[in-house]
Amino acid sequence: MKTILVTGAAGFIGRSLLKQLVEDNYKVIALDNFRFSNQSQISQHPNIEWVVGATRDWNLVSDLVARADGIVRGLLDFAKPEA
């Protein structure tokens, strides 16, 4: 079974991607920092591994990428510019 890393996995698009990937028999590493979403909205499934973190965390992302066969970028973290 192939493993796909999905960033921004708890958002609207990310949740739709997770559903489709699981239906297509993929294992999913779902990365989200829940900054713009709610943990109560996430899907629990044996083929989904939820990781709370940010794409700006290079060490975390490097570890997750090493475990994945592919990556779908649902969202990247961004910093709010200084006013």
JOWODA-V899755 format. One record per residue. PHI is phi in degrees with one decimal (none if undefined). Layout:
BEGIN
{{PHI} {PHI}}
END
This chain:
BEGIN
{{none} {-76.7} {-113.7} {-118.1} {-91.6} {-118.0} {-93.2} {66.1} {-68.9} {-91.2} {-76.8} {-56.6} {-68.2} {-58.8} {-63.4} {-65.8} {-61.4} {-57.7} {-57.8} {-66.4} {-62.7} {-64.5} {-61.5} {-88.0} {69.9} {-103.4} {-89.6} {-124.3} {-99.3} {-103.2} {-104.6} {-158.2} {-99.8} {58.4} {-72.4} {-116.9} {-144.9} {-118.0} {-62.9} {-71.7} {-91.5} {-83.1} {-87.1} {-103.9} {-153.3} {-58.8} {-95.1} {-116.8} {-107.3} {-84.9} {-126.4} {-90.1} {177.1} {-118.2} {-68.0} {-75.9} {-83.9} {-57.0} {-63.4} {-62.3} {-63.0} {-59.7} {-63.6} {-68.9} {-62.1} {-62.8} {-91.8} {-103.7} {-90.9} {-161.1} {-133.4} {-120.4} {-92.9} {-77.9} {-166.4} {-112.3} {-65.7} {-136.7} {-98.9} {-75.0} {-64.2} {-65.7} {-79.3}}
END
